[in-house]
């Protein structure tokens, strides 16, 4: 028997037995001790009692007390006459249980974190890592009978039905898998892994739901902000315009103060009898720069408009009228004196006093329309430049007036619905024209849609600057937001900035309110980028609707189409674009291209010098229209042929 157990232990050590965690090991030991406390057995005769009751002489208390002569605890001590109880071994009469062997097995079991179940000879002999080898959990019955109480071990015969039993000899053992095998450990690990994955998935789901709620809240806030902004666009112009006016006035005052101080110093030096120092030449003496006007209007019940660029159409919305007006000068050299002065004829009040440099002419607080205007330049500015202006009255643009002449008919009950201003260099002995354009020569308007882009648009602008030409850019608002430096460059070169909706929205696919919001938002983006607001729009894809055109007129914009479509977006071929333009171009044409494509930039670098060489003036759409009948809000134009 000892040889058999030795063999078993060697085989056990060589196997890769599954292990229990420290928590499971402690639970096993605690369970065994609990069974010892709650059970007791009768050695003879043998009626089994409930835990804690006495069974007469010869009965042994499981709590470790001595109960009767010669009886001792079952944990390896003597029990009865000459009988030894060893955990998990047979305990019948005439058989010895070696305490030393039990102690050695106990120590070895405590040192091995293994769970082993082997069957050799006896059916169901078990070794566990709980520190007890085949422990007697609770009661042990010496003789036959059937043991049904949890924690019992039967010494001989009978059938063991309880959980965790060990039968010493014979009988049938039904083990309820208290000793974990490899499969059960694997199942336990799988369950633990699955539980962990389930918990992680729940946490991820909760995090996703929280993010979705946050995103939904942010989207709602953005929609609300856009709605409020669209509703207030027309009503917040006064404060912005006043701020712009104050800035302009401050800059002009700084320039004037500097000039006056310099003059005073020169005068003072002369009075003291010392020779005045050499006065440096003006920065503009040998080369007069291009200077432009910037102007805006106050529309009754709407407010101040943005400032518009030189020679742009500044018009009141349909069925509205102008009650006040203001203007200033753009790109004037710092060492050049003078400014722009103007006066207005206000219905019911007549001609008002002259005002200067972005101050209000008329009455933004009243409800009477303007009937006529007059303008002039002062100081060195007036010595070198002319100011030209025209007004929209009775649905027609008047001829150009200049330098103090009256534009518009006063005293006839006709109101002003629009104003255009242009500042140009004087032409000694010849005529001057708005925008420095000669209306007697052929003109073309190059237009570019959908930009600005990163590379193509700057290349086109460089070609225009090189050949002293201009073009009109119908920009998508969200593109302009990304390239605000390019938008500013357009305005500096005298090109026209125009509106192509905020995200290329088709007029026929959205309600009128959405179209109005798109146009207003793009106007604001462009104004923020370069200081002037678009006055023209182009319907995306050329698609128009009656409701959409009513909106266009309500925000005082004409719609511009084209007379030559290069299809550059489709062919993506520079040579095809060049050939299309050169074969079809005539005086007054509006040519459609797109500044999104490098091939269009390639074509433009060839077309611009070639068209100039053929005698065409490359101008903006507004400049082209200014000498060909003009434009009105809410109307559509595709060409301006000579009249």
C-alpha positions as CSV (number, residue, x, y, z in Angstrom):
1,X,0.0,0.0,0.0
2,X,2.8,2.4,0.9
3,X,4.5,1.5,-2.4
4,X,1.3,2.2,-4.3
5,X,0.9,5.6,-2.7
6,X,4.6,6.5,-3.4
7,X,4.1,5.6,-7.0
8,X,0.9,7.8,-7.1
9,X,2.7,10.8,-5.6
10,X,5.6,10.5,-8.1
11,X,3.2,10.3,-11.0
12,X,1.3,13.3,-9.6
13,X,4.4,15.4,-9.4
14,X,5.3,14.6,-13.0
15,X,1.9,15.6,-14.3
16,X,0.9,19.1,-15.1
17,X,-1.9,19.3,-12.7
18,X,-4.2,22.3,-12.7
19,X,-3.8,24.8,-9.9
20,X,-6.2,26.6,-7.6
21,X,-6.0,30.3,-6.8
22,X,-5.1,31.3,-3.2
23,X,-8.7,32.4,-2.6
24,X,-10.1,28.9,-3.7
25,X,-7.5,27.1,-1.5
26,X,-8.5,29.1,1.5
27,X,-12.2,28.4,0.8
28,X,-11.4,24.7,0.7
29,X,-9.7,24.7,4.0
30,X,-12.4,26.7,5.6
31,X,-15.0,24.2,4.2
32,X,-13.2,21.3,5.7
33,X,-12.9,22.8,9.1
34,X,-16.6,23.7,9.1
35,X,-17.5,20.1,8.3
36,X,-15.4,19.0,11.3
37,X,-17.1,21.4,13.6
38,X,-20.7,20.6,12.6
39,X,-20.6,16.8,12.5
40,X,-20.0,13.9,14.9
41,X,-20.1,10.1,14.6
42,X,-21.0,7.1,16.7
43,X,-18.3,4.5,16.8
44,X,-20.6,1.6,17.8
45,X,-24.1,0.5,17.4
46,X,-24.4,3.4,15.4
47,X,-27.3,5.8,15.4
48,X,-26.1,9.1,13.9
49,X,-27.3,12.3,15.5
50,X,-27.4,15.8,14.4
51,X,-24.3,18.0,14.8
52,X,-23.5,18.9,18.3
53,X,-25.6,16.1,20.1
54,X,-24.0,13.4,22.3
55,X,-24.3,9.8,21.2
56,X,-23.8,7.8,24.5
57,X,-20.7,5.9,25.6
58,X,-18.3,5.3,22.8
59,X,-19.5,8.3,20.9
60,X,-16.9,10.9,19.9
61,X,-17.4,14.7,19.9
62,X,-16.2,16.2,16.7
63,X,-15.3,19.4,18.4
64,X,-12.1,17.8,19.6
65,X,-13.4,16.8,23.1
66,X,-12.9,13.4,24.7
67,X,-16.2,11.6,25.0
68,X,-15.9,8.2,26.8
69,X,-13.0,6.1,27.9
70,X,-10.0,5.8,25.6
71,X,-11.6,7.9,22.8
72,X,-9.7,10.6,21.1
73,X,-10.0,13.1,18.2
74,X,-10.1,11.5,14.8
75,X,-7.4,13.8,13.3
76,X,-4.6,11.2,13.4
77,X,-5.0,10.3,17.1
78,X,-6.2,7.1,18.6
79,X,-10.0,6.4,18.7
80,X,-11.3,3.5,20.7
81,X,-9.1,0.5,21.6
82,X,-6.1,0.4,19.4
83,X,-7.8,2.0,16.5
84,X,-6.2,4.9,14.6
85,X,-8.1,7.4,12.5
86,X,-6.2,8.8,9.5
87,X,-7.9,11.2,7.2
88,X,-9.0,9.6,4.0
89,X,-7.7,6.0,5.0
90,X,-9.6,3.0,6.2
91,X,-10.6,3.0,9.8
92,X,-11.9,-0.5,10.5
93,X,-11.1,-2.9,13.4
94,X,-7.6,-4.4,13.4
95,X,-6.2,-1.9,11.0
96,X,-3.5,0.6,11.9
97,X,-3.3,4.2,10.7
98,X,0.1,5.6,10.8
99,X,0.2,9.0,12.4
100,X,3.6,9.7,11.0
101,X,2.4,8.9,7.5
102,X,-0.6,11.1,8.0
103,X,1.6,14.0,9.2
104,X,4.0,13.6,6.3
105,X,1.1,13.6,3.9
106,X,-0.4,16.6,5.6
107,X,2.8,18.6,5.3
108,X,3.3,17.6,1.7
109,X,-0.3,18.5,0.8
110,X,0.2,21.9,2.5
111,X,3.3,22.6,0.4
112,X,1.8,21.5,-2.9
113,X,-0.8,23.8,-4.5
114,X,-2.1,21.0,-6.6
115,X,-5.4,19.3,-6.9
116,X,-5.1,15.6,-7.6
117,X,-7.7,12.9,-8.0
118,X,-6.5,9.4,-8.6
119,X,-8.1,6.1,-8.5
120,X,-5.9,3.1,-7.5
121,X,-7.3,0.1,-5.8
122,X,-9.9,1.9,-3.8
123,X,-12.5,3.7,-5.8
124,X,-12.5,7.4,-5.1
125,X,-9.4,7.9,-2.9
126,X,-8.7,11.7,-3.1
127,X,-5.8,14.0,-2.3
128,X,-6.4,17.7,-2.0
129,X,-4.3,20.8,-1.4
130,X,-6.3,21.8,1.6
131,X,-3.7,20.5,3.9
132,X,-5.5,17.3,4.8
133,X,-5.2,14.0,3.0
134,X,-8.5,12.3,2.7
135,X,-9.8,14.2,5.7
136,X,-12.7,13.0,7.7
137,X,-15.1,15.9,7.4
138,X,-17.3,15.6,10.4
139,X,-18.7,12.2,11.4
140,X,-17.2,8.8,10.5
141,X,-19.2,5.6,10.9
142,X,-17.3,2.5,11.7
143,X,-19.8,0.0,10.4
144,X,-22.1,-0.4,7.5
145,X,-25.2,1.7,6.7
146,X,-26.0,4.5,4.5
147,X,-24.5,8.0,5.0
148,X,-26.6,10.9,3.7
149,X,-25.4,13.8,5.8
150,X,-23.0,16.3,4.4
151,X,-19.5,16.1,5.7
152,X,-19.5,12.3,6.6
153,X,-17.0,9.7,5.7
154,X,-17.9,6.0,5.8
155,X,-15.2,3.6,7.0
156,X,-16.5,0.4,5.6
157,X,-19.3,-0.6,3.3
158,X,-22.3,1.5,2.4
159,X,-22.8,4.1,-0.1
160,X,-21.5,7.7,0.1
161,X,-23.9,10.3,-1.3
162,X,-22.6,13.4,0.3
163,X,-20.6,16.2,-1.2
164,X,-16.8,15.9,-0.7
165,X,-16.8,12.3,0.8
166,X,-14.0,9.8,0.9
167,X,-14.8,6.1,1.2
168,X,-12.1,4.1,3.0
169,X,-13.1,0.7,1.7
170,X,-15.6,-0.7,-0.6
171,X,-18.9,1.1,-1.4
172,X,-19.7,3.4,-4.2
173,X,-18.5,7.0,-4.1
174,X,-20.5,9.7,-5.8
175,X,-18.3,12.8,-6.0
176,X,-20.0,16.0,-6.8
177,X,-16.9,17.5,-8.5
178,X,-15.5,19.4,-5.6
179,X,-12.0,18.6,-7.0
180,X,-11.6,20.7,-10.2
181,X,-10.1,19.1,-13.2
182,X,-8.5,20.8,-16.3
183,X,-11.8,21.1,-18.1
184,X,-13.6,22.7,-15.3
185,X,-10.8,25.1,-14.6
186,X,-10.8,26.0,-18.3
187,X,-14.6,26.6,-18.1
188,X,-14.1,28.8,-15.1
189,X,-11.4,30.8,-16.8
190,X,-13.7,31.1,-19.9
191,X,-16.6,32.3,-17.7
192,X,-14.3,34.8,-16.0
193,X,-13.0,36.1,-19.4
194,X,-16.5,36.3,-20.7
195,X,-17.7,38.2,-17.7
196,X,-14.8,40.6,-18.0
197,X,-15.6,41.2,-21.7
198,X,-19.2,41.7,-20.9
199,X,-18.3,44.3,-18.3
200,X,-16.0,46.1,-20.7
201,X,-18.6,46.1,-23.4
202,X,-21.1,47.7,-21.0
203,X,-18.6,50.4,-20.1
204,X,-17.9,51.0,-23.8
205,X,-21.6,51.2,-24.6
206,X,-22.1,53.6,-21.7
207,X,-19.3,55.8,-23.0
208,X,-20.6,55.8,-26.5
209,X,-24.1,56.8,-25.3
210,X,-22.6,59.6,-23.3
211,X,-20.6,60.8,-26.3
212,X,-23.7,60.7,-28.5
213,X,-25.6,62.8,-26.0
214,X,-22.8,65.3,-25.9
215,X,-22.7,65.5,-29.7
216,X,-26.4,65.9,-29.9
217,X,-26.3,68.8,-27.4
218,X,-23.5,70.5,-29.3
219,X,-25.4,70.1,-32.6
220,X,-28.5,71.6,-31.1
221,X,-26.5,74.6,-29.7
222,X,-24.9,75.2,-33.2
223,X,-28.3,75.1,-34.9
224,X,-29.6,77.6,-32.4
225,X,-26.6,79.9,-32.8
226,X,-27.0,79.8,-36.6
227,X,-30.7,80.5,-36.4
228,X,-30.1,83.5,-34.1
229,X,-27.2,84.8,-36.2
230,X,-29.3,84.6,-39.4
231,X,-32.1,86.6,-37.8
232,X,-29.8,89.4,-36.6
233,X,-27.6,89.8,-39.6
234,X,-29.5,92.8,-40.9
235,X,-29.9,94.5,-37.5
236,X,-26.4,94.5,-36.2
237,X,-24.8,96.6,-38.9
238,X,-25.1,99.9,-37.1
239,X,-22.7,98.9,-34.3
240,X,-20.2,97.4,-36.7
241,X,-20.3,100.3,-39.1
242,X,-19.9,102.8,-36.3
243,X,-16.8,100.9,-35.1
244,X,-15.4,100.8,-38.6
245,X,-16.1,104.5,-38.9
246,X,-14.3,105.3,-35.6
247,X,-11.3,103.3,-36.7
248,X,-11.1,105.0,-40.1
249,X,-11.6,108.4,-38.5
250,X,-8.8,107.7,-35.9
251,X,-6.4,106.7,-38.6
252,X,-7.2,109.7,-40.8
253,X,-6.9,112.0,-37.7
254,X,-3.5,110.5,-36.9
255,X,-2.3,111.2,-40.5
256,X,-3.7,114.8,-40.4
257,X,-2.2,115.5,-37.0
258,X,1.2,114.3,-38.2
259,X,1.0,116.5,-41.3
260,X,-0.1,119.5,-39.3
261,X,2.7,119.0,-36.8
262,X,5.2,118.8,-39.6
263,X,3.9,122.0,-41.1
264,X,4.0,123.8,-37.8
265,X,7.6,122.7,-37.3
266,X,8.6,124.1,-40.7
267,X,6.8,127.4,-40.0
268,X,8.4,127.7,-36.6
269,X,11.8,127.1,-38.0
270,X,11.3,129.7,-40.6
271,X,10.2,132.3,-38.1
272,X,13.3,131.8,-36.0
273,X,15.4,132.7,-39.1
274,X,17.0,129.3,-39.5
275,X,17.0,127.6,-42.9
276,X,14.4,124.8,-43.1
277,X,15.8,121.4,-43.4
278,X,15.5,119.5,-46.7
279,X,12.0,118.2,-46.9
280,X,12.0,114.6,-48.2
281,X,10.0,113.9,-51.3
282,X,6.6,112.3,-50.9
283,X,6.4,108.6,-51.2
284,X,4.0,108.9,-54.1
285,X,5.6,111.7,-56.0
286,X,7.0,109.6,-58.8
287,X,4.4,106.9,-58.7
288,X,0.7,107.5,-57.8
289,X,-0.8,104.4,-56.4
290,X,-4.3,103.1,-57.3
291,X,-6.7,104.5,-54.7
292,X,-10.3,103.4,-54.3
293,X,-13.5,104.5,-52.5
294,X,-15.3,102.5,-49.8
295,X,-18.9,103.3,-49.0
296,X,-22.1,102.2,-47.4
297,X,-25.7,103.1,-47.1
298,X,-28.3,103.2,-44.3
299,X,-31.5,101.4,-45.4
300,X,-34.8,102.4,-43.7
301,X,-35.9,99.8,-41.1
302,X,-32.8,97.6,-41.9
303,X,-29.7,99.5,-40.8
304,X,-26.2,100.2,-42.1
305,X,-24.8,98.0,-44.8
306,X,-21.3,96.7,-45.0
307,X,-18.8,98.8,-46.8
308,X,-18.6,98.2,-50.6
309,X,-15.5,98.2,-52.8
310,X,-14.7,100.9,-55.4
311,X,-17.1,101.0,-58.3
312,X,-19.4,98.3,-56.8
313,X,-23.2,98.4,-56.8
314,X,-24.4,99.6,-53.4
315,X,-28.2,99.2,-53.6
316,X,-31.1,99.1,-51.3
317,X,-33.2,96.0,-51.2
318,X,-36.4,95.9,-53.3
319,X,-39.1,98.1,-51.9
320,X,-36.7,99.8,-49.4
321,X,-34.9,103.2,-49.7
322,X,-31.8,105.0,-48.5
323,X,-31.9,107.6,-45.7
324,X,-28.2,108.1,-45.1
325,X,-24.8,107.5,-46.8
326,X,-21.1,107.6,-45.9
327,X,-17.8,107.1,-47.7
328,X,-14.0,107.0,-47.1
329,X,-10.8,106.4,-49.0
330,X,-9.0,103.1,-49.3
331,X,-5.2,102.7,-49.9
332,X,-4.4,106.4,-49.5
333,X,-0.7,107.0,-48.8
334,X,0.0,108.1,-45.2
335,X,1.9,111.2,-46.3
336,X,-0.8,112.4,-48.7
337,X,-3.2,115.0,-47.2
338,X,-6.9,115.4,-47.9
339,X,-9.9,113.1,-47.8
340,X,-13.3,112.7,-49.4
341,X,-16.2,115.1,-48.7
342,X,-19.8,114.8,-49.6
343,X,-23.3,116.2,-49.0
344,X,-26.8,114.9,-49.6
345,X,-30.2,116.2,-50.5
346,X,-32.7,114.8,-48.0
347,X,-36.3,114.8,-49.0
348,X,-38.2,117.5,-47.2
349,X,-34.9,119.1,-45.9
350,X,-33.0,120.0,-49.0
351,X,-29.2,120.0,-49.2
352,X,-27.4,119.3,-46.0
353,X,-23.9,120.5,-44.9
354,X,-20.7,118.9,-46.2
355,X,-19.3,116.0,-44.1
356,X,-16.1,114.1,-44.5
357,X,-14.5,110.7,-44.2
358,X,-17.1,108.1,-43.1
359,X,-19.3,110.5,-41.2
360,X,-23.0,110.2,-41.7
361,X,-24.6,112.2,-44.5
362,X,-28.4,112.2,-44.2
363,X,-30.3,110.8,-41.2
364,X,-30.2,107.3,-40.0
365,X,-32.8,108.2,-37.4
366,X,-35.3,109.6,-39.9
367,X,-37.6,108.1,-42.4
368,X,-37.1,110.5,-45.4
369,X,-35.2,109.2,-48.5
370,X,-32.1,110.7,-50.2
371,X,-32.8,112.5,-53.5
372,X,-29.3,113.5,-54.7
373,X,-25.6,113.5,-53.7
374,X,-22.5,115.5,-54.5
375,X,-18.9,114.6,-53.7
376,X,-15.3,116.0,-53.9
377,X,-11.7,115.3,-52.8
378,X,-9.7,117.7,-50.7
379,X,-5.9,118.4,-50.2
380,X,-3.3,116.6,-52.1
381,X,-5.7,113.8,-52.7
382,X,-7.9,116.2,-54.7
383,X,-4.9,117.5,-56.6
384,X,-4.0,114.1,-58.0
385,X,-7.3,112.2,-58.2
386,X,-10.9,112.6,-59.4
387,X,-13.9,111.2,-57.7
388,X,-16.7,109.8,-60.0
389,X,-20.2,108.8,-58.8
390,X,-23.5,107.6,-60.2
391,X,-26.9,107.0,-58.5
392,X,-29.8,104.6,-59.2
393,X,-33.0,106.6,-59.5
394,X,-36.3,105.7,-61.0
395,X,-34.9,102.2,-61.9
396,X,-32.0,103.7,-64.0
397,X,-28.4,104.5,-63.3
398,X,-27.5,108.1,-64.0
399,X,-24.4,109.2,-66.0
400,X,-21.2,109.5,-64.1
401,X,-20.7,112.8,-62.3
402,X,-17.4,114.0,-60.7
403,X,-15.8,116.5,-58.4
404,X,-18.7,118.4,-56.8
405,X,-21.3,117.9,-59.5
406,X,-24.8,116.8,-58.5
407,X,-26.0,113.2,-59.2
408,X,-29.7,112.6,-59.1
409,X,-32.7,114.9,-59.5
410,X,-33.7,116.7,-56.3
411,X,-37.1,118.3,-55.6
412,X,-38.9,115.9,-58.0
413,X,-40.0,113.4,-55.4
414,X,-37.6,110.7,-56.8
415,X,-35.6,108.7,-54.2
416,X,-32.1,107.2,-54.5
417,X,-32.0,103.4,-54.6
418,X,-28.3,102.9,-55.2
419,X,-24.9,104.6,-55.3
420,X,-21.6,103.9,-57.0
421,X,-18.3,105.7,-56.4
422,X,-14.9,105.4,-58.0
423,X,-11.7,107.3,-57.3
424,X,-9.2,107.4,-60.3
425,X,-6.0,109.2,-61.2
426,X,-6.4,112.5,-63.0
427,X,-5.8,112.4,-66.7
428,X,-4.3,115.8,-67.7
429,X,-5.9,116.9,-71.0
430,X,-8.1,113.7,-71.2
431,X,-11.1,112.1,-69.8
432,X,-11.1,110.0,-66.6
433,X,-13.3,106.9,-66.3
434,X,-14.6,104.9,-63.3
435,X,-12.3,102.0,-62.5
436,X,-9.7,103.5,-65.0
437,X,-11.7,101.7,-67.7
438,X,-11.9,103.0,-71.3
439,X,-15.5,102.4,-72.3
440,X,-14.6,102.8,-75.9
441,X,-12.5,99.6,-75.9
442,X,-13.7,96.0,-75.8
443,X,-14.1,94.4,-72.4
444,X,-14.4,90.9,-71.0
445,X,-15.2,89.6,-67.6
446,X,-13.4,86.5,-66.4
447,X,-15.2,84.7,-63.6
448,X,-14.2,81.9,-61.4
449,X,-16.5,79.7,-59.2
450,X,-16.3,77.4,-56.2
451,X,-13.0,78.6,-54.8
452,X,-10.8,79.8,-53.4
453,X,-8.3,76.9,-53.5
454,X,-4.9,76.5,-52.1
455,X,-2.8,76.5,-55.3
456,X,-4.9,77.4,-58.4
457,X,-6.4,80.7,-57.1
458,X,-3.0,82.3,-56.1
459,X,-1.6,81.4,-59.5
460,X,-4.6,83.1,-61.3
461,X,-4.2,86.2,-59.1
462,X,-0.5,86.4,-59.9
463,X,-1.2,86.3,-63.6
464,X,-3.9,89.0,-63.3
465,X,-1.6,91.2,-61.3
466,X,1.2,90.8,-63.8
467,X,-0.9,92.0,-66.7
468,X,-2.9,94.7,-64.8
469,X,-6.1,92.9,-65.1
470,X,-9.0,92.0,-62.9
471,X,-11.6,89.2,-62.5
472,X,-14.6,88.3,-60.4
473,X,-14.5,85.4,-58.0
474,X,-17.8,83.8,-57.0
475,X,-16.7,82.1,-53.8
476,X,-18.2,79.3,-51.7
477,X,-18.4,80.6,-48.1
478,X,-16.9,77.5,-46.4
479,X,-14.0,77.6,-48.9
480,X,-13.4,81.3,-48.2
481,X,-13.3,80.6,-44.4
482,X,-10.3,78.4,-45.1
483,X,-8.4,80.8,-47.4
484,X,-9.1,84.3,-45.9
485,X,-5.7,85.5,-46.9
486,X,-6.4,84.7,-50.5
487,X,-9.7,86.6,-50.3
488,X,-7.9,89.6,-49.0
489,X,-5.4,89.4,-51.8
490,X,-8.3,89.5,-54.3
491,X,-9.6,92.8,-52.9
492,X,-6.1,94.3,-52.8
493,X,-5.6,93.6,-56.6
494,X,-9.0,95.2,-57.4
495,X,-10.7,91.9,-58.2
496,X,-14.4,91.6,-57.3
497,X,-15.4,89.3,-54.5
498,X,-18.8,87.7,-55.1
499,X,-21.2,85.2,-53.5
500,X,-21.8,81.5,-54.5
501,X,-23.7,80.4,-51.3
502,X,-22.0,79.0,-48.2
503,X,-21.8,75.3,-49.2
504,X,-22.7,75.3,-52.9
505,X,-26.5,75.1,-52.3
506,X,-28.8,74.9,-55.3
507,X,-31.5,77.6,-55.2
508,X,-34.1,75.1,-56.3
509,X,-33.4,72.5,-53.6
510,X,-33.7,74.6,-50.4
511,X,-36.5,76.8,-48.9
512,X,-36.1,80.6,-49.4
513,X,-35.1,81.0,-45.7
514,X,-32.2,78.6,-46.1
515,X,-31.0,80.4,-49.3
516,X,-31.1,83.8,-47.5
517,X,-29.1,82.4,-44.6
518,X,-26.5,80.9,-47.0
519,X,-26.0,84.2,-48.8
520,X,-25.9,86.3,-45.7
521,X,-23.4,84.0,-44.0
522,X,-21.1,84.1,-47.1
523,X,-21.3,87.9,-47.2
524,X,-20.2,88.0,-43.6
525,X,-17.3,85.7,-44.2
526,X,-16.0,87.7,-47.1
527,X,-16.5,91.0,-45.3
528,X,-14.5,89.7,-42.3
529,X,-11.7,88.6,-44.7
530,X,-11.2,91.7,-46.8
531,X,-13.4,94.5,-45.3
532,X,-15.9,94.7,-48.2
533,X,-19.1,92.8,-48.8
534,X,-20.1,91.1,-52.1
535,X,-22.8,92.7,-54.2
536,X,-23.2,90.0,-56.8
537,X,-24.3,86.3,-56.5
538,X,-24.3,83.4,-58.9
539,X,-26.9,80.7,-58.6
540,X,-25.1,77.3,-58.2
541,X,-25.4,75.3,-61.4
542,X,-27.4,78.2,-62.9
543,X,-30.5,76.9,-61.3
544,X,-33.1,79.5,-60.4
545,X,-36.6,79.7,-58.9
546,X,-39.0,82.5,-58.4
547,X,-38.9,82.3,-54.6
548,X,-35.1,82.2,-54.7
549,X,-34.8,85.2,-56.9
550,X,-37.2,87.1,-54.6
551,X,-34.7,86.5,-51.8
552,X,-31.8,87.6,-54.0
553,X,-33.6,90.9,-54.6
554,X,-34.6,91.3,-51.0
555,X,-30.9,91.4,-50.0
556,X,-30.2,93.9,-52.9
557,X,-28.2,91.5,-55.1
558,X,-28.3,90.9,-58.9
559,X,-27.8,87.3,-60.1
560,X,-25.0,86.8,-62.7
561,X,-24.8,83.8,-65.1
562,X,-22.4,83.5,-68.1
563,X,-22.3,83.7,-71.9
564,X,-19.3,81.3,-72.4
565,X,-19.0,78.0,-70.4
566,X,-15.6,76.5,-70.7
567,X,-16.6,73.2,-69.1
568,X,-13.2,73.2,-67.4
569,X,-14.7,71.2,-64.5
570,X,-15.6,68.4,-67.0
571,X,-12.7,68.3,-69.4
572,X,-9.9,69.1,-66.9
573,X,-7.9,70.0,-70.0
574,X,-6.1,73.3,-70.2
575,X,-5.8,73.3,-74.0
576,X,-9.5,72.7,-74.4
577,X,-10.3,75.6,-72.1
578,X,-7.9,77.9,-74.0
579,X,-9.4,77.0,-77.3
580,X,-13.0,77.5,-76.2
581,X,-12.3,81.0,-74.9
582,X,-10.2,82.3,-77.8
583,X,-12.7,81.0,-80.4
584,X,-15.8,82.4,-78.7
585,X,-14.8,85.6,-76.8
586,X,-16.5,88.8,-77.9
587,X,-16.9,92.3,-76.3
588,X,-19.2,92.1,-73.3
589,X,-18.9,88.4,-72.6
590,X,-18.9,86.8,-69.2
591,X,-16.7,83.7,-69.1
592,X,-17.2,80.9,-66.7
593,X,-14.3,78.9,-65.2
594,X,-13.5,77.2,-61.8
595,X,-10.5,78.0,-59.7
596,X,-10.4,74.6,-58.1
597,X,-8.3,72.9,-60.7
598,X,-4.6,73.3,-61.7
599,X,-5.6,72.8,-65.3
600,X,-7.7,76.0,-65.1
601,X,-4.8,77.9,-63.6
602,X,-2.6,76.6,-66.5
603,X,-5.2,77.8,-69.0
604,X,-5.5,81.2,-67.2
605,X,-1.8,81.8,-67.4
606,X,-2.1,81.5,-71.2
607,X,-5.4,83.2,-71.7
608,X,-4.8,86.4,-69.6
609,X,-1.8,87.7,-71.6
610,X,-3.3,86.6,-74.9
611,X,-6.6,88.3,-74.4
612,X,-4.8,91.5,-73.4
613,X,-2.7,91.3,-76.5
614,X,-5.9,91.0,-78.6
615,X,-7.1,94.3,-77.2
616,X,-9.5,93.2,-74.5
617,X,-9.8,95.0,-71.1
618,X,-10.2,92.3,-68.5
619,X,-12.5,93.8,-65.9
620,X,-14.9,92.8,-63.2
621,X,-18.6,92.1,-63.8
622,X,-19.6,95.3,-62.0
623,X,-17.1,97.3,-64.0
624,X,-18.4,95.8,-67.2
625,X,-22.0,96.6,-66.3
626,X,-21.2,100.1,-65.2
627,X,-20.8,101.3,-68.8
628,X,-23.4,98.9,-70.3
629,X,-26.6,99.9,-68.6
630,X,-25.9,98.7,-65.0
631,X,-27.7,96.1,-62.9
632,X,-30.7,96.0,-60.6
633,X,-31.4,93.8,-57.5
634,X,-33.3,90.6,-58.2
635,X,-32.5,90.6,-61.9
636,X,-30.4,88.1,-63.9
637,X,-27.5,89.0,-66.3
638,X,-25.3,86.8,-68.5
639,X,-23.6,89.4,-70.8
640,X,-23.2,93.2,-71.4
641,X,-22.9,94.0,-75.1
642,X,-22.1,97.5,-76.2
643,X,-25.2,99.7,-76.4
